[in-house]
Amino acid sequence: QLNTALDGNVLGPAMGVALDVDNNIYISDFEANKILRYSGATGSFSDVFIAGSQLSYPIGATFGPDGNFYVTNRGTSSVLRYKPDGTKFGVGGNTSDATL
């Protein structure tokens, strides 16, 4: 469990970490149901990449070879697919605690 205040943004239990092509860091915050983005160059907090009711205990995060971002959602046993800009455009089911 990682409980650290980074640039005023408290990070709860980090369950998944991913890097994009620009080496930015994406961390799934399990309890807050959000994906945080940090600068790969400076390590500083950039923004909340994904948040809201679409996430339910995210436990895995990765970028696929297609450039899209994938999150395993423990609360709904699904895999969510997002465009690189954070727009959701796909859902798969029956992951049953799968991690990426």
C-alpha positions in Angstrom: 0.0 0.0 0.0 1.3 3.4 -1.0 -0.1 6.3 1.0 1.9 9.3 0.0 1.0 13.0 -0.5 2.4 14.0 -3.9 2.0 17.6 -4.8 -1.1 17.9 -2.6 -2.8 14.8 -4.1 -3.1 11.9 -1.7 -2.5 8.6 -3.3 -4.3 5.6 -1.7 -3.5 2.0 -2.3 -1.9 1.8 -5.8 -2.9 -1.4 -7.5 -1.7 -0.9 -11.0 1.0 1.1 -12.8 1.4 1.8 -16.5 3.7 3.9 -18.7 2.7 5.6 -21.9 4.9 6.2 -25.0 6.1 9.5 -23.4 7.0 7.7 -20.1 4.2 9.4 -18.2 3.2 7.3 -15.2 -0.4 6.2 -14.7 -1.4 4.8 -11.2 -4.7 3.2 -10.4 -5.9 4.3 -6.9 -7.9 1.4 -5.7 -10.0 3.1 -3.0 -10.5 6.5 -4.7 -11.6 4.9 -8.0 -9.4 7.0 -10.2 -6.4 6.8 -12.4 -3.8 9.5 -11.7 -1.2 10.7 -14.2 2.3 11.8 -13.3 4.9 13.4 -15.5 7.6 11.0 -16.6 10.1 13.8 -17.0 9.6 15.4 -13.5 7.6 12.9 -11.5 5.1 15.6 -10.5 1.4 15.1 -10.5 -0.2 16.0 -13.9 -3.9 15.3 -13.5 -6.6 12.8 -12.8 -6.7 10.8 -16.0 -9.9 8.9 -15.3 -12.4 9.2 -12.4 -16.0 8.7 -11.6 -18.6 6.0 -11.5 -17.1 4.1 -14.4 -14.3 2.9 -12.1 -15.0 0.4 -9.3 -11.9 -0.7 -7.5 -9.4 -0.6 -10.4 -6.7 -3.2 -9.9 -4.8 -3.3 -13.1 -3.6 -0.8 -15.7 -1.7 -1.1 -19.0 -1.4 0.4 -22.5 -2.0 -2.0 -25.3 0.0 -2.2 -28.6 -3.0 -0.3 -30.1 -2.1 2.7 -27.9 -5.3 2.4 -25.9 -5.4 2.3 -22.1 -6.9 -0.8 -20.3 -8.1 -1.0 -16.7 -9.3 -4.1 -14.9 -12.2 -3.2 -12.6 -12.5 -5.5 -9.6 -15.9 -4.1 -8.5 -17.6 -4.9 -11.8 -15.3 -7.8 -12.9 -14.7 -6.0 -16.2 -12.0 -4.6 -18.4 -12.5 -1.0 -19.5 -10.9 0.4 -22.6 -10.0 4.1 -23.1 -8.6 6.2 -25.9 -5.2 7.9 -25.1 -7.2 11.1 -24.2 -9.1 9.2 -21.5 -12.4 8.8 -23.4 -14.0 5.4 -22.6 -15.0 3.4 -25.6 -15.2 -0.3 -24.6 -16.0 -2.8 -21.9 -15.4 -6.5 -21.5 -16.7 -8.7 -18.8 -16.0 -11.7 -16.5 -12.5 -10.9 -15.4 -13.0 -12.1 -11.9 -10.1 -10.4 -10.1 -7.8 -10.4 -13.2 -4.9 -8.1 -13.2 -3.1 -6.8 -16.3 
